[in-house]
Amino acid sequence: MEILYVFDRFYRVDPSRTRSWSQGGSGLGLSIAQEPVNAHRGTITINSAPGV
C-alpha cells in the first residue's frame, strides 16, 4: 500500500516501478506540493489501480 506514504517527505516508490529514463527523485515533490494546497484549503487526490 505505497499510496499511504506518497505525501511523506523523502518517500520513493520501488525503483523497479520507475521509468527507465528517470534518474529518480528526492521524494519531496508531493510533500512540497501539498503544503500550499493545504494552506488554501484545497485537496490533492490520488487514484490508483492494481498493476498500473
C-alpha positions as CSV (number, residue, x, y, z in Angstrom):
1,M,0.0,0.0,0.0
2,E,2.5,2.6,-1.2
3,I,-0.3,5.1,-1.7
4,L,-0.4,5.6,2.0
5,Y,3.1,7.1,2.0
6,V,3.3,9.2,-1.2
7,F,2.9,12.5,0.7
8,D,5.7,11.6,3.2
9,R,8.9,13.5,2.8
10,F,11.7,11.5,1.1
11,Y,9.3,8.6,0.3
12,R,10.2,7.0,-3.1
13,V,8.4,4.1,-4.8
14,D,10.2,0.8,-5.5
15,P,12.9,1.7,-8.2
16,S,11.8,-1.2,-10.4
17,R,8.5,0.6,-10.9
18,T,10.0,3.8,-12.2
19,R,10.6,4.7,-15.8
20,S,13.9,3.7,-17.3
21,W,14.8,7.3,-18.4
22,S,14.1,8.6,-14.9
23,Q,17.0,9.3,-12.6
24,G,14.7,9.2,-9.7
25,G,13.8,12.0,-7.4
26,S,14.4,13.1,-3.9
27,G,10.9,12.1,-2.7
28,L,10.0,15.6,-1.8
29,G,7.7,16.6,-4.7
30,L,4.3,15.7,-3.4
31,S,5.0,16.7,0.2
32,I,6.1,20.1,-1.1
33,A,3.1,20.4,-3.4
34,Q,0.8,19.5,-0.5
35,E,1.8,22.5,1.7
36,P,0.4,25.3,-0.4
37,V,-2.6,23.2,-1.4
38,N,-3.4,22.7,2.3
39,A,-2.8,26.4,3.1
40,H,-5.5,27.2,0.6
41,R,-7.8,24.5,2.0
42,G,-7.6,22.5,-1.2
43,T,-7.0,18.8,-1.8
44,I,-4.8,16.6,-3.9
45,T,-6.3,13.2,-4.8
46,I,-4.6,10.1,-6.0
47,N,-6.2,7.4,-8.0
48,S,-4.6,4.0,-8.3
49,A,-5.3,0.7,-10.0
50,P,-3.5,-2.6,-9.3
51,G,-0.7,-3.3,-11.8
52,V,-0.8,0.1,-13.4
